[in-house]
Amino acid sequence: MGIFDFFRKFREKKMSEREVSVAMDAVKQAAQAGDLNDAVIKAFYAVETMGKVYRNIERQEAQTAREYVGTLLEEIKAPSDDVMPLVYTFEVAKYSPDQVTAEQFLKADEALKLLQTKLKASSNAQSKRKGDRPRQRKRKGGSTARRKTQARGRRRQGGD
């Protein structure tokens, strides 16, 4: 991998992280506007964005919210207890005539931030394993000038 590939991947990663940031900002704006149902729905869409960006897992059309979160949690080997309040609240906001309460939203928001932390950490660990950074060449025997000097010295010793 050349230096240009490294910078291309770096730029792509920054752009992808910007998508996550935009999704999280949309959640915050909806919550500040007082529409908690919309905020929770946007929170789940932020989860989808995080899954795509941090683990390259996109939600399939036929996949339910529970199945998708289960896939993400299985991938990062995390327990589901911490994140399920987000899924429950999403189901209430999306499919129920009931309104999401402030307490439910706070639990969902906490679960969202926890999932983001876990996905980001697993993404960083995965990229370190893959070796996204260019490798430096290992030196063998020092500099070229030193090797030439040593070779000249050996030739002189052999010729005397």
SULQUI-V290963 format. One record per backbone hydrogen bond with DSSP energy under -1.0 kcal/mol. CO is the residue of the C=O (numbers start at 1). NH is the residue of the N-H. If there is no record, write none. Layout:
BEGIN
CO|NH + CO|NH
END
This chain:
BEGIN
2|6 + 3|7 + 4|8 + 5|9 + 6|10 + 7|11 + 8|12 + 9|13 + 10|14 + 11|15 + 12|16 + 13|17 + 14|18 + 15|19 + 16|20 + 17|21 + 18|22 + 19|23 + 20|24 + 21|25 + 22|26 + 23|27 + 24|28 + 25|29 + 26|30 + 27|31 + 28|32 + 29|33 + 30|35 + 31|34 + 34|36 + 35|39 + 36|40 + 37|41 + 38|42 + 39|43 + 40|44 + 41|45 + 42|46 + 43|47 + 44|48 + 45|49 + 46|50 + 47|51 + 48|52 + 49|53 + 50|54 + 51|55 + 51|57 + 60|63 + 64|68 + 65|69 + 66|70 + 67|71 + 68|72 + 69|73 + 70|74 + 71|75 + 72|76 + 73|78 + 80|84 + 83|86 + 83|87 + 84|88 + 85|89 + 86|90 + 87|91 + 88|92 + 89|93 + 90|94 + 91|95 + 92|96 + 101|105 + 102|106 + 103|107 + 104|108 + 105|109 + 106|110 + 107|111 + 108|112 + 109|113 + 110|114 + 111|115 + 112|116 + 113|117 + 114|118 + 115|119 + 116|120 + 117|121 + 118|122 + 119|123 + 120|124 + 121|125 + 122|126 + 123|127 + 124|128 + 125|129 + 126|130 + 127|131 + 127|132 + 143|147 + 144|148 + 145|149 + 146|150 + 147|151 + 148|152 + 149|153 + 150|154 + 151|155 + 152|156 + 153|157 + 154|158 + 155|159 + 156|160
END
